Amino acid sequence: MFRDEQVGEAEFRERLIALGIDIPPGADAEEACTLAVRGFDDQRAQALRRLVEDLLASSATVHPAVRKAISRTLLPALVPA
């Protein structure tokens, strides 16, 4: 669980990188989400679901650009087919 904190684009990139996703420096949240779902498998999908659930359930303040990218890119890709 995350502590009270702010999750901006840099912190969000760091969390994706910690999952083993190759995100270039300076990528914005939308680009980072696009890269995160490109060619992902069940294992990565589970890790991304946990990340999103933890972020949204935590008391962290999620930057609006990060929240928008999650809603527009990650969530639709994570919906089971």
All heavy atoms as an XYZ file, in Angstrom:
617
protein
N       0.849     -1.181      0.000
C       0.000      0.000      0.000
C       0.891      1.239      0.000
O       1.927      1.271      0.630
C      -0.872     -0.033      1.247
C      -1.910      1.024      1.247
S      -3.434      0.218      0.766
C      -4.534      1.526      0.810
N       0.426      2.248     -0.682
C       1.212      3.460     -0.803
C       0.914      4.403      0.359
O      -0.192      4.446      0.873
C       0.894      4.164     -2.122
C       1.200      3.318     -3.322
C       0.191      2.751     -4.074
C       2.511      3.079     -3.692
C       0.482      1.972     -5.170
C       2.799      2.299     -4.781
C       1.788      1.747     -5.530
N       1.909      5.165      0.762
C       1.744      6.160      1.804
C       1.098      7.407      1.210
O       0.958      7.526      0.014
C       3.118      6.537      2.378
C       3.751      5.415      3.153
C       5.188      5.752      3.475
N       5.975      5.057      2.457
C       6.810      5.619      1.622
N       7.055      6.887      1.662
N       7.446      4.920      0.718
N       0.708      8.348      2.095
C       0.220      9.638      1.610
C       1.308     10.270      0.774
O       2.400     10.540      1.250
C      -0.076     10.560      2.799
C      -1.543     10.660      3.089
O      -2.328     10.055      2.348
O      -1.893     11.359      4.040
N       1.024     10.465     -0.477
C       2.011     11.034     -1.371
C       1.325     11.533     -2.618
O       0.137     11.347     -2.803
C       3.071     10.000     -1.734
C       2.517      8.779     -2.433
C       3.559      7.698     -2.650
O       4.657      8.013     -3.100
O       3.232      6.550     -2.361
N       2.111     12.170     -3.458
C       1.620     12.624     -4.743
C       2.232     11.751     -5.821
O       3.417     11.449     -5.773
C       1.994     14.078     -4.966
C       1.283     14.988     -3.997
C       1.142     16.387     -4.538
O       1.409     16.656     -5.690
N       0.708     17.273     -3.680
N       1.416     11.357     -6.766
C       1.894     10.540     -7.863
C       1.754     11.366     -9.139
O       0.669     11.478     -9.701
C       1.106      9.215     -7.976
C       1.610      8.397     -9.153
C       1.208      8.431     -6.685
N       2.879     11.958     -9.526
C       2.924     12.713    -10.767
C       3.407     11.810    -11.887
O       3.565     10.594    -11.712
N       3.650     12.408    -13.039
C       4.061     11.614    -14.191
C       5.396     10.907    -13.962
O       5.553      9.752    -14.346
C       4.089     12.490    -15.434
C       2.680     12.922    -15.824
C       2.609     13.666    -17.128
O       2.735     14.903    -17.103
O       2.438     12.995    -18.160
N       6.348     11.569    -13.325
C       7.655     10.945    -13.074
C       7.514      9.747    -12.135
O       8.090      8.683    -12.380
C       8.638     11.958    -12.502
N       6.739      9.903    -11.067
C       6.535      8.802    -10.123
C       5.790      7.644    -10.787
O       6.107      6.476    -10.539
C       5.749      9.282     -8.890
C       6.499     10.264     -8.017
C       6.442     11.704     -8.532
O       5.660     11.997     -9.457
O       7.210     12.537     -8.021
N       4.829      7.965    -11.622
C       4.078      6.935    -12.334
C       5.002      6.161    -13.271
O       4.960      4.935    -13.315
C       2.923      7.579    -13.093
C       2.039      6.599    -13.789
C       1.342      5.627    -13.090
C       1.885      6.648    -15.162
C       0.517      4.718    -13.737
C       1.070      5.760    -15.823
C       0.378      4.789    -15.110
N       5.859      6.868    -14.010
C       6.847      6.199    -14.880
C       7.723      5.267    -14.064
O       7.983      4.137    -14.471
C       7.727      7.226    -15.599
C       7.148      7.772    -16.863
C       8.184      8.541    -17.681
N       9.003      9.464    -16.916
C       8.657     10.717    -16.632
N       7.527     11.216    -17.061
N       9.471     11.486    -15.936
N       8.185      5.743    -12.903
C       9.049      4.925    -12.042
C       8.338      3.639    -11.611
O       8.954      2.575    -11.563
C       9.475      5.719    -10.812
C      10.457      6.825    -11.129
C      10.725      7.740     -9.938
O      10.314      7.407     -8.796
O      11.327      8.801    -10.154
N       7.072      3.725    -11.322
C       6.314      2.530    -10.912
C       6.169      1.550    -12.066
O       6.239      0.344    -11.873
C       4.955      2.931    -10.362
C       5.106      3.649     -9.032
C       3.794      4.180     -8.548
N       4.032      5.112     -7.458
C       3.439      5.047     -6.291
N       2.583      4.098     -6.027
N       3.705      5.935     -5.375
N       5.970      2.068    -13.269
C       5.898      1.192    -14.437
C       7.253      0.551    -14.713
O       7.328     -0.641    -15.008
C       5.403      1.970    -15.659
C       3.949      2.444    -15.596
C       3.634      3.342    -16.788
C       2.991      1.274    -15.534
N       8.310      1.314    -14.587
C       9.658      0.787    -14.788
C       9.952     -0.298    -13.757
O      10.547     -1.331    -14.071
C      10.700      1.918    -14.741
C      10.546      2.807    -15.987
C      12.118      1.368    -14.628
C      11.307      4.128    -15.917
N       9.481     -0.102    -12.518
C       9.681     -1.103    -11.464
C       8.986     -2.422    -11.811
O       9.397     -3.479    -11.330
C       9.165     -0.568    -10.126
N       7.970     -2.361    -12.668
C       7.292     -3.582    -13.124
C       8.030     -4.234    -14.293
O       7.608     -5.264    -14.796
C       5.857     -3.266    -13.561
C       4.902     -2.800    -12.472
C       3.545     -2.460    -13.075
C       4.758     -3.854    -11.386
N       9.130     -3.609    -14.730
C       9.909     -4.169    -15.825
C       9.513     -3.642    -17.188
O       9.909     -4.205    -18.213
N       8.755     -2.571    -17.216
C       8.306     -1.982    -18.477
C       9.300     -0.917    -18.897
O       9.681     -0.066    -18.101
C       6.888     -1.403    -18.321
C       5.931     -2.511    -17.872
C       6.424     -0.756    -19.615
C       4.588     -2.027    -17.391
N       9.711     -0.976    -20.145
C      10.694     -0.030    -20.674
C       9.992      1.273    -21.051
O       9.274      1.331    -22.048
C      11.393     -0.640    -21.893
C      12.540      0.211    -22.385
O      13.090      1.013    -21.597
O      12.893      0.086    -23.566
N      10.180      2.282    -20.225
C       9.587      3.598    -20.450
C      10.738      4.594    -20.594
O      11.567      4.716    -19.703
C       8.690      4.025    -19.264
C       7.658      2.954    -18.923
C       8.053      5.384    -19.537
C       6.585      2.740    -19.950
N      10.797      5.315    -21.719
C      11.894      6.261    -21.907
C      11.774      7.463    -20.971
O      10.655      7.857    -20.609
C      11.762      6.688    -23.370
C      10.363      6.403    -23.754
C       9.896      5.272    -22.873
N      12.901      8.042    -20.607
C      12.867      9.251    -19.782
C      12.069     10.342    -20.504
O      12.141     10.472    -21.714
C      14.337      9.664    -19.654
C      15.113      8.450    -20.044
C      14.252      7.652    -20.978
N      11.293     11.070    -19.750
C      10.533     12.166    -20.323
C       9.209     11.774    -20.952
O       8.461     12.643    -21.401
N       8.897     10.480    -20.981
C       7.610     10.060    -21.535
C       6.499     10.587    -20.635
O       6.603     10.544    -19.411
C       7.532      8.540    -21.626
N       5.450     11.116    -21.250
C       4.335     11.572    -20.430
C       3.485     10.365    -20.023
O       3.735      9.234    -20.451
C       3.514     12.651    -21.137
C       2.804     12.178    -22.400
O       2.669     10.956    -22.615
O       2.371     13.048    -23.177
N       2.496     10.605    -19.189
C       1.686      9.512    -18.648
C       0.955      8.746    -19.749
O       0.870      7.515    -19.708
C       0.693     10.050    -17.622
N       0.438      9.453    -20.735
C      -0.295      8.800    -21.828
C       0.634      7.878    -22.620
O       0.282      6.731    -22.920
C      -0.909      9.862    -22.744
C      -1.902      9.312    -23.722
C      -3.222      8.907    -23.088
O      -3.687      9.579    -22.159
O      -3.783      7.895    -23.539
N       1.818      8.358    -22.943
C       2.790      7.536    -23.679
C       3.221      6.344    -22.832
O       3.350      5.225    -23.337
C       4.004      8.369    -24.074
C       5.021      7.614    -24.881
C       6.237      8.443    -25.268
O       6.321      9.625    -24.911
O       7.121      7.869    -25.931
N       3.445      6.574    -21.547
C       3.853      5.493    -20.655
C       2.784      4.399    -20.597
O       3.101      3.206    -20.649
C       4.135      6.045    -19.255
N       1.525      4.791    -20.526
C       0.442      3.803    -20.503
C       0.364      3.047    -21.819
O       0.157      1.825    -21.829
C      -0.889      4.486    -20.215
S      -1.094      4.995    -18.499
N       0.541      3.754    -22.924
C       0.514      3.107    -24.235
C       1.620      2.067    -24.334
O       1.399      0.945    -24.805
C       0.656      4.158    -25.358
O      -0.454      5.056    -25.266
C       0.680      3.518    -26.726
N       2.807      2.413    -23.869
C       3.926      1.465    -23.888
C       3.673      0.296    -22.939
O       4.060     -0.835    -23.229
C       5.227      2.176    -23.532
C       5.719      3.198    -24.560
C       6.863      4.027    -23.986
C       6.141      2.496    -25.833
N       3.031      0.561    -21.826
C       2.777     -0.487    -20.833
C       1.839     -1.559    -21.368
O       1.989     -2.732    -21.026
C       2.200      0.128    -19.561
N       0.887     -1.187    -22.208
C      -0.081     -2.173    -22.694
C       0.301     -2.761    -24.047
O      -0.319     -3.719    -24.499
C      -1.511     -1.590    -22.768
C      -1.972     -1.144    -21.397
C      -1.618     -0.470    -23.772
N       1.325     -2.236    -24.662
C       1.735     -2.743    -25.969
C       2.307     -4.143    -25.820
O       3.319     -4.363    -25.177
C       2.788     -1.817    -26.574
C       3.140     -2.199    -28.000
C       4.024     -1.198    -28.656
N       3.264      0.036    -28.860
C       3.810      1.225    -28.996
N       5.112      1.364    -28.940
N       3.061      2.284    -29.189
N       1.613     -5.115    -26.398
C       2.098     -6.492    -26.402
C       2.175     -7.131    -25.031
O       2.997     -8.007    -24.800
N       1.323     -6.709    -24.111
C       1.426     -7.283    -22.769
C       0.777     -8.662    -22.696
O      -0.032     -9.039    -23.530
C       0.896     -6.326    -21.715
C      -0.595     -6.095    -21.663
C      -1.148     -5.561    -20.524
C      -1.440     -6.388    -22.709
C      -2.507     -5.329    -20.443
C      -2.791     -6.163    -22.639
C      -3.331     -5.625    -21.506
N       1.204     -9.418    -21.699
C       0.697    -10.772    -21.491
C      -0.109    -10.797    -20.189
O      -0.296     -9.761    -19.549
C       1.848    -11.775    -21.448
C       2.895    -11.430    -20.387
O       2.610    -10.621    -19.479
O       4.000    -11.984    -20.463
N      -0.594    -11.980    -19.816
C      -1.414    -12.109    -18.606
C      -0.677    -11.659    -17.354
O      -1.256    -11.015    -16.483
C      -1.889    -13.548    -18.422
C      -2.956    -13.944    -19.423
O      -3.601    -13.049    -20.009
O      -3.140    -15.153    -19.642
N       0.605    -11.983    -17.262
C       1.388    -11.611    -16.079
C       1.494    -10.094    -15.960
O       1.297     -9.531    -14.892
C       2.778    -12.244    -16.147
C       3.609    -11.977    -14.915
C       4.958    -12.677    -14.985
O       5.304    -13.303    -15.975
N       5.722    -12.557    -13.936
N       1.808     -9.427    -17.075
C       1.915     -7.970    -17.034
C       0.544     -7.357    -16.769
O       0.440     -6.378    -16.030
C       2.495     -7.408    -18.323
C       2.630     -5.883    -18.233
C       3.196     -5.239    -19.442
N       4.617     -5.472    -19.512
C       5.364     -5.036    -20.508
N       4.837     -4.373    -21.509
N       6.660     -5.281    -20.523
N      -0.512     -7.913    -17.349
C      -1.854     -7.388    -17.122
C      -2.204     -7.450    -15.634
O      -2.751     -6.494    -15.084
C      -2.875     -8.159    -17.950
N      -1.872     -8.550    -14.978
C      -2.133     -8.669    -13.541
C      -1.343     -7.635    -12.749
O      -1.879     -7.018    -11.827
C      -1.793    -10.072    -13.053
C      -2.784    -11.108    -13.503
C      -2.388    -12.507    -13.045
O      -1.242    -12.775    -12.696
N      -3.355    -13.403    -13.043
N      -0.081     -7.447    -13.102
C       0.748     -6.460    -12.407
C       0.198     -5.049    -12.609
O       0.151     -4.248    -11.666
C       2.194     -6.554    -12.891
N      -0.238     -4.738    -13.818
C      -0.805     -3.420    -14.095
C      -2.127     -3.222    -13.361
O      -2.385     -2.137    -12.830
C      -0.996     -3.224    -15.601
C       0.285     -3.012    -16.406
C      -0.008     -3.082    -17.899
C       0.930     -1.684    -16.052
N      -2.952     -4.262    -13.302
C      -4.207     -4.175    -12.541
C      -3.926     -3.857    -11.073
O      -4.579     -3.006    -10.475
C      -4.987     -5.485    -12.629
C      -5.872     -5.585    -13.818
C      -6.787     -6.824    -13.756
N      -7.207     -7.137    -15.093
C      -6.651     -8.049    -15.873
N      -5.670     -8.786    -15.435
N      -7.094     -8.241    -17.093
N      -2.958     -4.578    -10.496
C      -2.609     -4.326     -9.086
C      -2.119     -2.902     -8.894
O      -2.492     -2.230     -7.920
C      -1.551     -5.317     -8.605
C      -2.124     -6.653     -8.191
C      -1.108     -7.509     -7.461
N       0.104     -7.743     -8.237
C       0.266     -8.724     -9.109
N      -0.714     -9.576     -9.335
N       1.399     -8.863     -9.758
N      -1.284     -2.421     -9.812
C      -0.764     -1.052     -9.716
C      -1.909     -0.053     -9.747
O      -1.983      0.847     -8.911
C       0.224     -0.775    -10.859
C       0.694      0.677    -10.987
C       1.527      1.084     -9.785
C       1.477      0.866    -12.270
N      -2.809     -0.207    -10.713
C      -3.940      0.721    -10.837
C      -4.828      0.640     -9.600
O      -5.215      1.670     -9.040
C      -4.741      0.429    -12.123
C      -6.043      1.222    -12.148
C      -3.900      0.745    -13.355
N      -5.150     -0.564     -9.150
C      -5.986     -0.724     -7.957
C      -5.335     -0.077     -6.743
O      -6.002      0.623     -5.977
C      -6.251     -2.204     -7.690
C      -7.186     -2.840     -8.686
C      -7.237     -4.357     -8.576
O      -6.495     -4.947     -7.756
O      -8.024     -4.957     -9.328
N      -4.046     -0.303     -6.564
C      -3.333      0.274     -5.422
C      -3.320      1.804     -5.494
O      -3.539      2.478     -4.489
C      -1.895     -0.251     -5.341
C      -1.826     -1.697     -4.887
O      -2.854     -2.236     -4.411
O      -0.739     -2.297     -5.019
N      -3.052      2.330     -6.681
C      -3.028      3.790     -6.830
C      -4.383      4.404     -6.529
O      -4.476      5.395     -5.803
C      -2.610      4.184     -8.249
C      -1.140      4.229     -8.565
C      -0.933      4.524    -10.049
C      -0.432      5.271     -7.726
N      -5.416      3.847     -7.110
C      -6.744      4.434     -6.966
C      -7.349      4.199     -5.585
O      -8.182      4.981     -5.136
C      -7.669      3.917     -8.067
C      -7.226      4.268     -9.499
C      -8.204      3.712    -10.515
C      -7.026      5.766     -9.681
N      -6.928      3.146     -4.902
C      -7.453      2.860     -3.564
C      -6.638      3.539     -2.462
O      -7.101      3.629     -1.328
C      -7.477      1.352     -3.327
N      -5.462      4.006     -2.815
C      -4.594      4.610     -1.804
C      -5.027      6.038     -1.501
O      -5.897      6.602     -2.160
C      -3.141      4.612     -2.291
O      -2.949      5.621     -3.263
N      -4.386      6.613     -0.516
C      -4.655      8.011     -0.179
C      -3.741      8.944     -0.970
O      -3.731     10.141     -0.722
C      -4.477      8.227      1.324
O      -3.149      7.904      1.700
N      -2.999      8.399     -1.922
C      -2.113      9.219     -2.737
C      -2.930     10.163     -3.607
O      -4.025      9.838     -4.053
C      -1.238      8.338     -3.629
N      -2.376     11.328     -3.841
C      -2.970     12.278     -4.763
C      -2.394     11.981     -6.134
O      -1.194     12.134     -6.355
C      -2.637     13.725     -4.351
O      -3.124     13.938     -3.023
C      -3.255     14.720     -5.308
N      -3.244     11.515     -7.032
C      -2.802     11.142     -8.377
C      -2.992     12.345     -9.293
O      -4.103     12.890     -9.390
C      -3.586      9.921     -8.899
C      -3.130      9.537    -10.294
C      -3.435      8.740     -7.937
N      -1.895     12.756     -9.935
C      -1.910     13.909    -10.839
C      -3.002     13.706    -11.892
O      -3.197     12.589    -12.381
C      -0.535     14.034    -11.495
C      -0.367     15.279    -12.282
N      -0.797     15.384    -13.582
C       0.184     16.474    -11.963
C      -0.514     16.591    -14.037
N       0.072     17.274    -13.074
N      -3.723     14.759    -12.258
C      -4.799     14.620    -13.250
C      -4.356     13.985    -14.575
O      -5.106     13.195    -15.157
C      -5.276     16.060    -13.462
C      -4.935     16.763    -12.193
C      -3.663     16.118    -11.719
N      -3.164     14.280    -15.056
C      -2.691     13.688    -16.314
C      -2.498     12.180    -16.164
O      -2.766     11.417    -17.096
C      -1.386     14.346    -16.762
N      -2.056     11.747    -14.996
C      -1.867     10.318    -14.739
C      -3.227      9.636    -14.643
O      -3.453      8.587    -15.249
C      -1.040     10.087    -13.453
C      -0.986      8.618    -13.089
C       0.354     10.673    -13.614
N      -4.130     10.236    -13.917
C      -5.482      9.671    -13.780
C      -6.158      9.571    -15.148
O      -6.788      8.560    -15.472
C      -6.310     10.534    -12.831
C      -7.627      9.916    -12.446
C      -8.341     10.734    -11.383
N      -7.686     10.701    -10.100
C      -7.839      9.738     -9.194
N      -8.606      8.720     -9.457
N      -7.215      9.801     -8.047
N      -6.010     10.590    -15.977
C      -6.613     10.592    -17.321
C      -6.003      9.489    -18.182
O      -6.715      8.771    -18.879
C      -6.408     11.958    -17.971
C      -7.018     12.080    -19.336
C      -6.816     13.484    -19.881
C      -7.355     13.602    -21.287
N      -7.105     14.939    -21.839
N      -4.675      9.340    -18.137
C      -4.006      8.302    -18.932
C      -4.431      6.909    -18.485
O      -4.644      6.023    -19.317
C      -2.491      8.460    -18.833
N      -4.563      6.714    -17.187
C      -5.030      5.421    -16.674
C      -6.434      5.145    -17.200
O      -6.718      4.052    -17.693
C      -4.994      5.396    -15.129
C      -3.551      5.345    -14.631
C      -5.798      4.216    -14.583
C      -3.395      5.543    -13.136
N      -7.307      6.130    -17.116
C      -8.693      5.953    -17.560
C      -8.805      5.725    -19.057
O      -9.600      4.904    -19.503
C      -9.529      7.183    -17.180
O      -9.615      7.298    -15.793
N      -8.012      6.453    -19.826
C      -8.114      6.380    -21.295
C      -7.390      5.190    -21.894
O      -7.803      4.667    -22.937
C      -7.561      7.661    -21.920
C      -8.461      8.850    -21.721
C      -7.905     10.067    -22.349
N      -7.587      9.793    -23.761
C      -7.274     10.713    -24.625
N      -7.215     11.965    -24.253
N      -6.995     10.403    -25.868
N      -6.297      4.766    -21.276
C      -5.440      3.763    -21.907
C      -5.361      2.457    -21.125
O      -5.574      1.382    -21.693
C      -4.024      4.323    -22.140
O      -4.131      5.564    -22.840
C      -3.170      3.378    -22.937
N      -5.018      2.537    -19.841
C      -4.825      1.307    -19.069
C      -6.137      0.567    -18.800
O      -6.232     -0.631    -19.053
C      -4.126      1.600    -17.746
C      -2.619      1.742    -17.764
C      -2.086      1.909    -16.346
C      -1.949      0.586    -18.449
N      -7.108      1.265    -18.268
C      -8.353      0.582    -17.882
C      -9.018     -0.137    -19.056
O      -9.377     -1.310    -18.918
C      -9.321      1.547    -17.197
C      -8.872      2.044    -15.822
C      -9.919      2.989    -15.243
C      -8.612      0.893    -14.870
N      -9.172      0.509    -20.213
C      -9.784     -0.231    -21.337
C      -8.973     -1.463    -21.750
O      -9.551     -2.482    -22.119
C      -9.818      0.798    -22.472
C      -9.799      2.124    -21.787
C      -8.959      1.909    -20.558
N      -7.657     -1.381    -21.666
C      -6.811     -2.519    -22.065
C      -6.874     -3.649    -21.047
O      -6.618     -4.800    -21.387
C      -5.375     -2.061    -22.240
N      -7.219     -3.316    -19.813
C      -7.234     -4.313    -18.746
C      -8.580     -4.988    -18.553
O      -8.694     -5.932    -17.769
C      -6.770     -3.682    -17.429
C      -5.334     -3.188    -17.415
C      -5.052     -2.428    -16.129
C      -4.361     -4.343    -17.591
N      -9.596     -4.514    -19.250
C     -10.912     -5.136    -19.153
C     -10.840     -6.513    -19.796
O     -10.409     -6.635    -20.945
C     -11.989     -4.262    -19.836
C     -13.320     -4.981    -19.891
C     -12.110     -2.930    -19.137
N     -11.237     -7.552    -19.055
C     -11.189     -8.906    -19.626
C     -12.055     -9.005    -20.885
O     -13.138     -8.426    -20.940
C     -11.754     -9.805    -18.522
C     -11.654     -9.000    -17.270
C     -11.727     -7.558    -17.682
N     -11.550     -9.744    -21.853
C     -12.276     -9.881    -23.122
C     -13.443    -10.830    -22.999
O     -13.545    -11.653    -22.191
C     -11.326    -10.380    -24.197
